């Protein structure tokens, strides 16, 4: 039985709260890592992994949960580093002071470094079959590294004060935001040893979900308040960053979001037809996107 997002969130939060301390050997470093890791958030990425495990007929074991939670460690590292003065220089994240404001830029950098490397430790010592651990490690490295998220961050910096066309903007965000989300969906299939045709469609859904996530993020930066999102808004235009509303206008960005969500629904149905399993669990994740003017708490 596929759980609700709230149920997955509770399981993930419980695991993170009780297992980080054992792997950090310095009290201030632990405080900095734990501060950002437990600052809130919807845990969408590991929740997607766990949902795919259950939708493909698997069982969420402790080893499976550890591997899924590793992704939240890595995601949190990326947020800490993204907020640093040398990057976006943000002062607010999830309604709280960013890590470098609380602990200083040096300790924040180390907290991110610690979460990044610990993510791979949690995958590798999870007790899963070696072939599964190897593939998870390989795919996570590709998603997070210099051909994935890090490359997207580099493109984002280099693209400031330039106007990218739509294909270039999609490619940037496929790496910067979409790569980890796509990995989250694929990881569920890796954990249940799905055949390649199913893996291909899981990857397609993950790509579509990641694109929708970024478009929605861009829309909220224009339409929402800092109080609603728990972070500064209207920064993208001021920093001359490439966004969907900036390129297409707000209505054009919403049209792109609707089209992307429709494509994701089609992939969802195709997965159900291919596997004989219900993929209705994806519906609750797609409901995260409020296409109209309403706004939810971000991340």
Helices and strands as residue ranges (DSSP letters): H 5-19, G 21-23, H 27-37, H 44-55, H 62-83, E 92-93, E 96-97, H 99-103, H 105-124, H 130-144, H 149-158, H 166-176, H 178-191, H 196-223, H 226-229, H 235-238, H 244-275, H 281-286
